[in-house]
Amino acid sequence: MQMNSTNGISRTVIWLMSVISGLVVANNYYNQPLLALISEDLHVPESAASKISVLTQLGYAAGLLLIVPLGDKLFRKKLILVDLVLVFASLLWMTFAQELWMLYVASLLIGATSVIPQLFVPIAAELSSDKEKSSNIGIVMSGLLLGILLSRFVGGIVGEMWGWRAMFGIAAGIMILVWFAVYKMLPDLQPNFKGTYKELMKSVFHLAKTQPVLRLASFRGAMAFGSMCALFTTLVFHMEKPPFNAGSSVVGSFGLAGAVGALAAAKVGKLQRFLDLDRIILYSLLIVLGSWAFTYFAGETYWGLIVGVILVDLGVQSSHIMNQTNYFLIKSNAVNRLNTVYMVSYFIGGSLGTWTASVAWQYAQWSGVCAVGATMGILALIAHLIFSKRISVTN
């Protein structure tokens, strides 16, 4: 594929990056509808199994911090090809692991290596003309969102039909196909950072320290994503009990309900013609809070949970896209590093939501989970209301 600055990036490559983003990010989420099957198979408590989700998200945050900034320093195509080999090895380990500690290590490694979509978003931003930038980022992001949501659906069905190990084996096979697609299709890109790895990492922390817009976006993103993870991690335990008595495929199919919300969110950028960015974020966070009202008060019914899932996905993904729009407006060529600060915070928030929700489930079941999710939504809202005006005044 030939790239140059006048032609921008070909549509084929954009769609390829979108599909690959979905397939790679899915590795982080297959485990969520499978946790009950894993706890049964290994004879461990549900709270021990749910740490698999926490570790995958912490691994992802570590990969975002340690691997993604290298996109500014190394040839990205080579970096992505080496990383895909590591993803494949981690998925294979997960498939054949016999002990809980092995699953923990494999989950951490799957998370750490499945960060390729966050190398694609800056590629799309960099190689697109100004006119096509937002729509190309939107295409890559929609592949990413669909991957997150459909992975739960696919994971649940495969787990119920062939067992939880089969899902990770299939995912490893998919990574081989992805490797060949990247090798054939992805353009080579010159690095734009000449210093050492240590200097590169220092500049990541410098950005976090000196950019208030980035800090606020990161906190809002972390809390909103944590709120959503609280729901999806414990949904499987809530639904295997009466009145539902549902299996992993039913829980996984809630990913389809979430896809409705997430795909609606992909269009949120168009609202900027009528509303400013801060107002769109405010409404998005209010939708997240509203979702918990349905999840709590109608949490014993299918319709209540479906509405809750659609709303939480709509609110979280809308605020996520607007947060990214917000910090990509910062004038800087450190696109990978800006993305690193935000996405590391985002997934630390996700793992915090997962962990606190699994503890809350142990002590207070569903009402405890709802309290965790609503609290994280409220914290995001308070931070937004207090700081967004101050930042726009100082800017």
Disulfide bonds with the S-S distance in Angstrom:
none
